[in-house]
Amino acid sequence: MILGDTTTQGLAQALRGLEAQQQAHEQNIANVETPGFKAQRASFEASLRRAMQSGNPSQVAVSTTTTTDPTRIDGNNVRLDKELTMLAETALKQQLVTGALNAQYRMVRTAIAR
């Protein structure tokens, strides 16, 4: 089935991982002034790479870790400039993956229409 092919499943898993990254950045930004708050990072790329190489994209794991970046006097280590940059980068990646998924679906529609 074309909609369940490895590429489409991998792209869907990439979107899931990117959503986790987006949420982590948004949470960090929301807590930029919270004393003692430590920034979080969500990662999935290495897991996605391994899952795609094994041919089983459903095995992608998203992990969230606390950063060990230096803290300010209040114990918070969120750097707003870094978070905003990473959030914008994540948004661009989401657009790229969404475009690739749309191209997959267009191919299916074209095949069905013929």
C-alpha positions in Angstrom: 0.0 0.0 0.0 1.5 3.3 -1.1 0.2 5.3 1.9 1.9 3.0 4.2 5.2 2.9 2.4 8.5 3.5 4.3 9.0 7.0 3.0 5.6 8.2 4.0 5.8 6.6 7.4 9.3 8.1 7.9 8.0 11.6 7.0 5.1 11.2 9.4 7.5 10.2 12.2 9.7 13.2 11.3 6.7 15.5 11.7 6.0 13.8 15.1 9.6 14.5 16.2 9.6 18.0 14.9 6.3 18.7 16.9 8.1 17.5 20.0 11.0 19.9 19.3 8.6 22.7 18.7 6.8 22.1 22.0 10.1 21.9 23.9 11.2 25.3 22.4 7.8 26.8 23.2 7.9 25.5 26.7 11.5 26.9 27.2 10.4 30.3 25.8 7.4 30.4 28.1 9.6 29.7 31.1 12.4 32.2 30.2 11.8 34.1 33.4 11.1 31.2 35.7 13.8 30.9 38.4 15.5 27.5 38.4 13.9 26.4 35.1 16.2 24.3 32.9 15.8 24.2 29.1 14.6 21.0 27.5 15.6 19.5 24.1 13.7 16.9 22.2 15.6 14.7 19.8 14.6 12.1 17.3 16.9 12.4 14.3 19.3 9.5 15.2 16.4 7.3 16.1 14.7 8.1 12.8 17.9 7.4 10.9 18.2 4.0 12.5 14.6 3.2 12.0 14.7 4.1 8.3 17.9 2.1 7.8 16.2 -0.9 9.4 13.1 -0.3 7.2 10.8 0.1 10.2 10.0 3.8 10.7 7.4 3.0 13.4 10.3 2.4 15.8 11.3 6.0 16.0 11.7 7.2 19.6 11.5 10.9 20.6 13.6 11.6 23.7 13.5 14.8 25.8 16.5 15.8 27.9 17.3 18.7 30.2 20.2 20.8 29.0 23.4 21.4 31.0 23.9 24.9 29.6 25.3 27.4 32.1 22.7 29.0 34.2 22.0 32.6 35.1 22.0 33.8 38.7 18.4 32.8 39.1 19.3 29.2 38.1 17.5 29.5 34.7 19.5 28.5 31.6 17.1 29.4 28.8 18.6 31.7 26.2 15.8 33.4 24.4 17.8 34.2 21.3 18.9 30.5 20.9 15.3 29.3 21.5 13.8 31.6 18.9 16.4 30.6 16.4 15.9 26.9 17.0 12.1 27.4 16.9 12.4 29.1 13.5 14.7 26.3 12.3 12.2 23.7 13.4 9.4 25.5 11.7 11.4 25.5 8.4 12.0 21.7 8.8 8.3 21.2 9.4 7.5 23.0 6.2 10.0 20.9 4.3 8.6 17.6 5.6 5.0 18.7 5.0 5.9 19.6 1.5 7.5 16.2 1.0 4.4 14.5 2.4 2.1 16.6 0.1 4.2 15.5 -2.9 3.7 11.8 -1.8 0.0 12.3 -1.7 -0.1 14.1 -5.0 1.6 11.1 -6.6 -1.1 8.8 -5.1 -3.9 11.1 -6.4 -2.3 11.2 -9.9 -2.0 7.4 -9.9 -5.6 7.0 -8.9 -6.9 9.5 -11.4 -5.3 7.7 -14.3 
